Amino acid sequence: MATITFYEKTGCAGNARQKKLLAESGHEVLARDLRHKAWTNLALLEFFIGLPVTQWFNPAAPAIKSGEIVPGELDEPTALALLRDNPLLIRRPLLQVGEERRVGFDATAIDAWIGLADVPDENLEACRHGGEPCPTS
């Protein structure tokens, strides 16, 4: 089983469900609050390799939902600056196993990568807060 560094927003119910699934699958989860890390461009890019800028952002973040920030209109340097300045804009979780890094929680992809005891049908990236968006996504 894998040891996973799991960058989350502490207190996020979605991240709690994800960590629980990983632990139930026999993985060791080392949870870190992504708000308490001094992110650099390089550190962020290591998680985003091969992904378009739009997939770097948390779609539930208030600034994204309101249209204040439109990830599809950003170039890479501007996107990285926004993410460094406001880590809650980063799509969660950021996962690291050894030197390999990933962003988001696609259960099928994670199962293929490190294995899961169960691959749920539900979208584990979606926020469940009484049917409403999380208050501080």
Salt bridges, closest charged atoms under 4 A:
GLU8 OE1 - LYS19 NZ 2.92
GLU24 OE2 - LYS20 NZ 3.16
ASP33 OD2 - ARG35 NH2 2.71
GLU46 OE1 - ARG101 NE 3.47
GLU100 OE2 - ARG102 NH2 2.77
GLU122 OE1 - ARG128 NH1 3.06
GLU125 OE1 - ARG91 NE 2.86
